[in-house]
Amino acid sequence: NQIEPLRKLLEARQKLADLRNKAAGNDKFEDLLNEVLQNTDKIAQLTKEVGPKSEE
């Protein structure tokens, strides 16, 4: 079925657009995001703290 991969792609695109909109004009958020992207240890730590979302 080709619809499911397209649905997931659209969902990911919407999440990225939401993230972009939150970052626009929010310097503190942008700084934190840049720091996280540059530090893979911090990404691993945040993943452990937040944990995976369960899909409903």
C-alpha positions in Angstrom: 0.0 0.0 0.0 1.5 3.3 -1.1 -0.7 5.5 1.1 1.0 4.7 4.4 4.5 5.9 3.5 3.1 9.1 2.0 1.1 9.7 5.2 4.2 9.3 7.3 6.2 11.6 5.0 3.4 14.3 5.2 3.4 14.0 9.0 7.1 14.4 9.2 6.9 17.4 6.9 4.3 19.0 9.1 6.4 18.4 12.2 9.4 20.0 10.6 7.3 23.0 9.5 6.0 23.4 13.1 9.5 23.2 14.4 10.6 25.9 11.9 7.8 28.1 12.9 8.6 27.8 16.6 12.2 28.6 15.9 11.4 31.7 13.8 12.0 34.8 16.0 12.8 32.7 19.1 16.5 33.2 19.6 16.7 31.2 22.8 15.0 28.2 21.1 17.3 28.5 18.1 20.4 28.6 20.3 19.3 25.6 22.2 18.4 23.7 19.0 21.8 24.5 17.5 23.6 23.4 20.7 21.7 20.1 20.7 22.4 19.5 17.0 26.1 20.0 17.6 26.2 17.7 20.6 25.3 14.1 20.0 25.7 13.3 23.7 23.0 15.8 24.5 20.7 14.2 21.9 21.1 10.8 23.5 20.4 12.3 27.0 17.3 14.1 25.8 16.1 10.9 24.1 16.4 9.0 27.4 14.6 11.8 29.3 11.8 12.2 26.8 11.6 8.6 25.6 9.8 7.5 22.5 6.2 8.6 21.9 3.7 5.8 21.8 1.6 5.9 18.7 -2.2 5.9 19.2 
